[in-house]
């Protein structure tokens, strides 16, 4: 049961971080560079989100000002 909860939390974490980074990249790109920037920075956000989703510790270190 605990293993299922852990997997569910990891899935929710990954989906939320990837969505957040991709949305941030898309919105920033849209406001500053139109469609091409939205696509490019959305893709960068997707990759960055995937990397941060794989390592929650790295995300927390970035938030605390380290790394």
TASULWO-V949457 format. One record per residue. N is the residue number from 1. RES is the residue in one letter. D_CENTER is the distance of its C-alpha to the mean C-alpha in whole Angstrom. Layout:
n:res:d_center
N:RES:D_CENTER
N:RES:D_CENTER
This chain:
n:res:d_center
1:X:28
2:X:25
3:X:24
4:X:23
5:X:21
6:X:19
7:X:18
8:X:17
9:X:15
10:X:13
11:X:13
12:X:12
13:X:9
14:X:8
15:X:8
16:X:7
17:X:4
18:X:3
19:X:6
20:X:5
21:X:4
22:X:6
23:X:8
24:X:9
25:X:9
26:X:12
27:X:14
28:X:14
29:X:15
30:X:17
31:X:19
32:X:20
33:X:20
34:X:21
35:X:20
36:X:20
37:X:18
38:X:15
39:X:15
40:X:15
41:X:12
42:X:10
43:X:11
44:X:10
45:X:6
46:X:6
47:X:8
48:X:6
49:X:3
50:X:6
51:X:8
52:X:6
53:X:6
54:X:10
55:X:11
56:X:10
57:X:13
58:X:12
59:X:9
60:X:12
61:X:14
62:X:12
63:X:13
64:X:16
65:X:17
66:X:18
67:X:17
